[in-house]
Amino acid sequence: MKKIAVLNNKGGVGKSTISVQLSHGLAKLGFKVLLLDLDGQNDSSLFLGFSEDLYNKTFYHLVDKRNPSKIEECIINARHNLDLLPSSHIEEINAEFHRASRIDIILKEHLKDLETSDYDFLIIDCGPQRTKINDAVLCYIDNIVMPVQVEAASVRAVGNIYEYLSDLRLDPALVSLVVPNMYDQRTNNAKENLEFLREFYNDQDILTEPINRRVKITEAGKIGKTVFEYDEESANQFFKVLERLVTLIGDEQTG
């Protein structure tokens, strides 16, 4: 099982959108996928059509020391080949992780049953801040997919994730794909910021083609659908990112 975090320290860059589209896209390609929603806003769950009244147990119940649930009790089938592990009580989870003596192994312990599952991918939608939850995620995953909104503040903040990894003494090469998101090709500002990203990653083949800003992508999320169910043109953009992701994983496994 390949473990991938969708992460950026800046909010509003489309992490949940990218998480959902990549997860469903991988599922449509025939992979068995589990999407773990660890963003406190629960956008990944909502974008798949699941509000809090549609599930009883979440990741919180899995890590609750007083009465821990089994992981199969917390997982929801969201689509063919795609399951969802929603979250709740994010602040309580973060407080619990603060008390952990080994943040570097806590997720390995709580998610140990996944190691014997038939999932090909675990995609983790992370919150934007530096938190103990994100510390734990970064110590657990194999790769980071980093969405970057193609606007000045977001583009110039890309170094923050590398500082974060450095502070945790983790390899910067964990950042395996960078996805320019919400790109408006009609504006010079967007073109300049995309060029900045291309120069920043000039010596690394990890920058994907941009995801264009499209109303259809936003509309799909609002009604609990993915682009693969709602808009073919948007879906084709995400398939290009998926091709890069699958190629990357294949190269790592054969390298």
C-alpha positions, -999 to 999 in steps of 0.1 A, spaced: 0 0 0 14 34 -11 8 61 15 4 96 0 -3 129 19 -19 158 1 -3 187 20 5 224 19 10 246 49 -11 273 32 -49 271 33 -71 276 3 -49 259 -23 -74 231 -31 -59 202 -11 -93 186 -5 -103 190 -42 -70 174 -53 -74 146 -27 -108 137 -38 -101 138 -75 -69 118 -73 -86 92 -50 -116 87 -73 -94 88 -104 -71 61 -90 -102 41 -82 -115 45 -117 -81 32 -130 -88 0 -111 -68 7 -79 -83 1 -44 -81 34 -26 -87 46 10 -91 84 14 -84 95 50 -99 130 57 -77 147 83 -87 182 75 -108 197 102 -133 212 77 -141 177 64 -142 190 28 -130 157 13 -159 139 29 -184 166 18 -170 166 -18 -178 129 -19 -213 136 -7 -209 126 30 -220 150 57 -216 142 94 -251 128 97 -242 100 73 -216 84 95 -213 74 131 -177 66 137 -146 84 124 -108 85 128 -114 100 162 -131 68 174 -102 48 160 -76 66 182 -98 72 213 -79 55 241 -110 52 263 -130 31 238 -111 25 206 -131 13 176 -119 -11 149 -109 5 117 -136 -14 97 -162 3 119 -150 37 108 -146 32 70 -174 41 45 -177 28 10 -178 60 -11 -175 48 -47 -165 16 -65 -129 9 -54 -129 40 -31 -135 40 6 -135 70 30 -123 73 66 -138 106 78 -127 126 108 -142 145 137 -130 162 168 -97 173 152 -86 194 181 -91 164 205 -71 142 181 -43 168 180 -43 170 218 -40 132 220 -11 132 196 6 159 217 7 135 245 21 107 224 57 97 234 65 86 198 48 108 172 69 91 145 51 58 149 17 67 162 -1 64 129 17 31 121 2 18 153 -33 31 148 -34 21 111 -16 -12 114 -47 -32 102 -43 -14 68 -10 -32 62 -29 -65 57 -57 -49 37 -61 -49 -1 -57 -12 -5 -33 -1 -32 -33 36 -21 -39 55 11 -45 92 3 -45 115 33 -61 150 30 -42 171 56 -51 203 73 -30 234 64 -13 242 97 17 227 114 0 203 138 9 172 157 -15 154 134 5 166 103 38 157 121 25 122 125 13 120 89 47 132 76 65 105 96 41 79 82 37 85 45 58 76 15 51 106 -7 37 141 -6 15 156 -34 16 194 -29 -11 215 -45 0 252 -50 -25 278 -60 -11 298 -89 -11 331 -72 18 351 -57 13 344 -19 9 307 -24 37 303 -50 62 321 -29 53 301 2 63 267 -14 96 268 7 76 265 39 69 228 34 106 221 30 113 240 62 87 219 79 103 187 66 137 199 77 124 207 112 111 171 114 144 158 100 127 143 71 138 140 35 127 169 12 124 143 -16 91 132 1 76 160 -20 71 139 -51 45 159 -71 37 196 -71 4 204 -87 -2 241 -98 -39 246 -91 -66 271 -99 -46 284 -129 -61 312 -149 -43 313 -181 -60 345 -191 -39 366 -167 -3 376 -168 -1 373 -130 -9 336 -132 15 331 -161 43 348 -141 36 327 -110 35 294 -130 69 304 -145 82 310 -110 72 275 -101 89 261 -132 121 279 -124 119 268 -87 116 231 -98 138 234 -128 162 206 -117 134 183 -105 108 165 -126 80 168 -101 59 198 -114 27 187 -132 8 205 -158 -15 231 -141 -51 224 -132 -71 253 -148 -96 272 -127 -130 259 -137 -164 266 -123 -174 230 -130 -148 217 -105 -163 239 -77 -198 229 -87 -190 193 -86 -178 195 -50 -208 215 -39 -231 187 -49 -210 159 -36 -197 146 -70 -162 143 -84 -152 157 -118 -153 122 -132 -190 122 -125 -196 158 -135 -174 173 -162 -153 154 -187 -130 183 -196 -121 188 -159 -116 151 -155 -91 150 -184 -69 175 -165 -68 153 -134 -61 122 -155 -29 139 -166 -19 144 -130 -29 108 -123 -6 95 -151 23 113 -135 14 99 -101 11 63 -113 43 66 -133 61 80 -102 50 51 -81 59 26 -107 93 41 -111 99 39 -73 88 3 -71 111 -8 -99 140 15 -90 
